Amino acid sequence: MRAACWLARVALEDAVRDLLQRKSLEPGEGNMRSLLVCLEVAYLEDYAALVVRAEYAWSRLSDASHHHAFELGPTFGEVNGLIDAVALVEAGSR
């Protein structure tokens, strides 16, 4: 499950960079938190749901990608839902 979360997170990061480039913003080497803030500024008025979905998915995927002692990993349903959220963000970047 964690591997699926890692792959989904990478796909999400690529989609966020693509969305920023569509607005003529160069993402450069900024960390993902900074890029999400830029995404929020660039898309909040046009497509707020996309921004919220991207921020939520990245946060949950980041948590799910790391092993924490005495903490259960994500369930299949949770991972599936996060992958679906990433797919919606990717669709917005096309």
N, C-alpha and C positions, 0 to 999 in steps of 0.2 A: 504494500500500500504506500509506503513512504517513497518508493521509486516513482510511482505514478504521480505523487504529489510534487516531487522534484521536477519531473518532466512537464507537468502542467504549469508549474511556476515559471519555468524557462519560456514556455509558450506565451504565458501572460506577459512576461517582461518584454518579449519581442513585439507583442501586439501593442503594448503601451508605447514603445519606441516608434512603431509605425504610425500610431495615432498622432503622436506629437509631430512627426515629420509631415503628416498630411496638413497640419496647421502651420507649416513652414517653420517649425521650431526644431532646432538640432539638439537631440538628447545628449550627445557627447558621452562622457564617462560618468555622469551623475549616478548616484545610488538610487535605488528604486523608490525610496521614500521621497526623495527630491523630485523624481520623475512623476510620481503620483500627485504631488502638489502642483506641478506644472500642468498635468493632465486636468486637474480640477479647475485651474484658472482658465485653461484653453477651452474646455468643453462644458463647464457647469451650466451656462445659459442655454447652449444648444442641445445638450444631451446629458442631463444630470444623472439619469439612471445608469448610463454607461460608466460614469465616474464612480458612483457608489458601488456598483457591481465589481469594478476593477479593484477598488480599495479593499473591499470585503474579501474578495477571492485571494488577493495577495497576502493579506494578513493571516487568513486561515491556512493557506497553503504553506506559508512560512512556519507557522506553528506546527503543522502536521509533518513538515519535512524534517524536523529535528526530534531526536529522541530525548525525552525528559524522564528522569527516574520517577517511578511510582505514578506515572501518568499513562492512561490508555491511549493508544494510537487512534486515528480516525477510523470510523466504520466504513464498510464498502459504500453504503448509501451516502455518507458525508463526502467521501472522495468523488463519487459519481456526480453529486450535486456541484461540487467545486469545479470539476472538469466541464460540466455543462455551462457554468458561469464563465469560465475561460473561453469556451467556444462562442458564447454570445459577445464577449469583448472582441475576440478575433473577428467575428462577423462585422462588427462595427468598424474595424480597422481596414476593411476591404472596400 
